[in-house]
Amino acid sequence: MMVSPLLEVVGLRKNFGGVQAVDELNLIVAPGELVGLIGPNGAGKSTALDLISGFRRCTGGTIRFAGNEIQDWPAYRVSDSGLMRTFQSPREWARLTVMENMLIAAKGSGHIGALKSLFSRREIAEFERRGRDEARAFLRRFELFQVRDEFAGNLSGGQKRLLEFARISMAKPRMVLLDEPLAGVNPVLQEKILEAILDLNRDGVTVLLIEHNLSWVEKACARVVVMALGRDIATGTMGEHRADRAVIDAYLGEVAAK
Amino acid sequence: MVNYIVSSLTVGVIVGILTLGLNVSWGWVGQLDLAFYGIVAIGAYIGGVMELPSSRNSGGSTWILGLSLPFPIALIGGMAASALAALALGSVALRRLRGDYFAITTVAFALILTAFLTQQQSIFNGFEGLYGLQQPFEGVLKLSQSNYQWFFLGLCIVLLGATYWVLQLLYVSPFGRTLRAIREDETAAAAFGRNAYAQKLKAYVVGGTCAGMGGVLLASYVGAWNPSGWAAIETFLLYTAIFLGGQGNSRGVLLGTLIALVLIPEITRWLPEIPGHPDLFPAIRNMVDGALIIGVLWFRPRGLVPERQPKDREIEQREGQLPALTTAASQ
């Protein structure tokens, strides 16, 4: 049985001047999947992620998400349609409190303008109350409840990472693109983040993640796509990749493949 | 003496409305607007020509409209004109996402507007400007001059209070929060579905509306409005008040206005004059302003009353004490 894909990338291309960063990338992610995207530095993984999330314009190809062709959409519209992303370093709103960071992520809060804030105050108050309740629950889960009134910029690096996942959990996207969620993270926190990602996925969020920590990727992802020189060269389990000559040559090398 | 104090307070209150408005684009969104007094001027002019009679019998002066409308309508008209001007300028200046582009575009706008309105005799009477504006409600109230002063101060305080109240509501609302998120990290805001351009434009229009209100009040109070009243330095003085008081914090900004734009000018005015150096004290005033900005940025970079956001701890407590959740908010 063929499930229709949630995200479908066909022949995606992007060049910066003469450099072909992404070159005929094809990628299919089914609803509910948790897919890893690996490859050597410069393979075009992050650029691909920027293209899919609308932060960069592609030179060619199509990106379909949930039935829409989104390659020309601005980033905020892609996000609004339920395809969200994180960045290599956490991007908290530093001089907003942790709680306010969470409330920004609340679904629908971006559609409340100035007039509605002034003239539908009862409705807004109710919306905010529900948002706060939900945010408090997530903050407890990510062990950030005690610091909820701190400026997010005052958190430690690890707490900022956790806040990032708390925000994404709050936003409830249909799919999330995670750009190196382990960058700069200690082993204890790695486990917590793995848990957070698996939780998200269990709640029905489709995940595509870029990561260099391969043993961790193996734990997290049933299916892994390998990119090299701007295109996808293989897809399968990490076990299959370890036996794949092309993948070994492009990325894993002889030692890691053993 | 009392009249003098009332008069400086009145100007201070009106300028308070202006600084609150400018604080929306600088304090909330982080956009350096250098054309703010241009937007103020547009409101003042439009309010003025709505109030004034036709210029046909004015003996050489020329201005458009001349509708002889009552003050409240002129006030609304001036606010609408400033809001529209902010919408037009913002839709061009904010299109590029970089903040410096916005600042440069606003400078250009302010320069062009000044040159144009100074040279163009037929719109707002050029360099001479508008004069002979009636004091609001004076004809209806028939108060003595000093009682009228008190009345006008009261009117300005009510309008300042209303402005403050509306802006406080917006600041803590999802809309205000979105603006502050855009200020902190625009890319992250886009990643959470925020159209930074549209939101900044809305904020700019909110600030522009305040500018229009202040402009109409200022012109009505002085009874006249011309290009020398809205020179570029005026915008910088408003920034002094914002930096001193606390960017982003309405209360701080009002305190800053009181100190930097009411007390310091008044105090330096009362210093004894040194014979032969009439320019000394105005110069001292500018130096004090400059030193204040540097001192505040050095020792209290977030201002005397730093931005303070609603604490969830307190909101949670308040919710816990209330039987129904919207009792407080729905007044």
Interface residues (C-beta under 8 A of the other chain):
Chain A: S53 F55 P74 A75 Y76 R77 S79 D80 M84 R85 T86 F87 R91 E92 W93 A94 R95 L96 T97 M99 E100 N101 L103 I104 A105 S109 G110 I112 G113 A114 K116 S117 L118 R121 R122 I124 A125 E126 F127 E128 R129 R132 R136 R148 D149 R167 A171
Chain B: V166 L169 L170 S173 P174 F175 G176 R177 T178 R180 A181 R183 E184 D185 T187 A188 A189 A190 A191 F192 G193 R194 N195 A196 K202 V206 E307 Q309 K311 D312 R313 I315 E316 E319 L325 T326 A329 S330
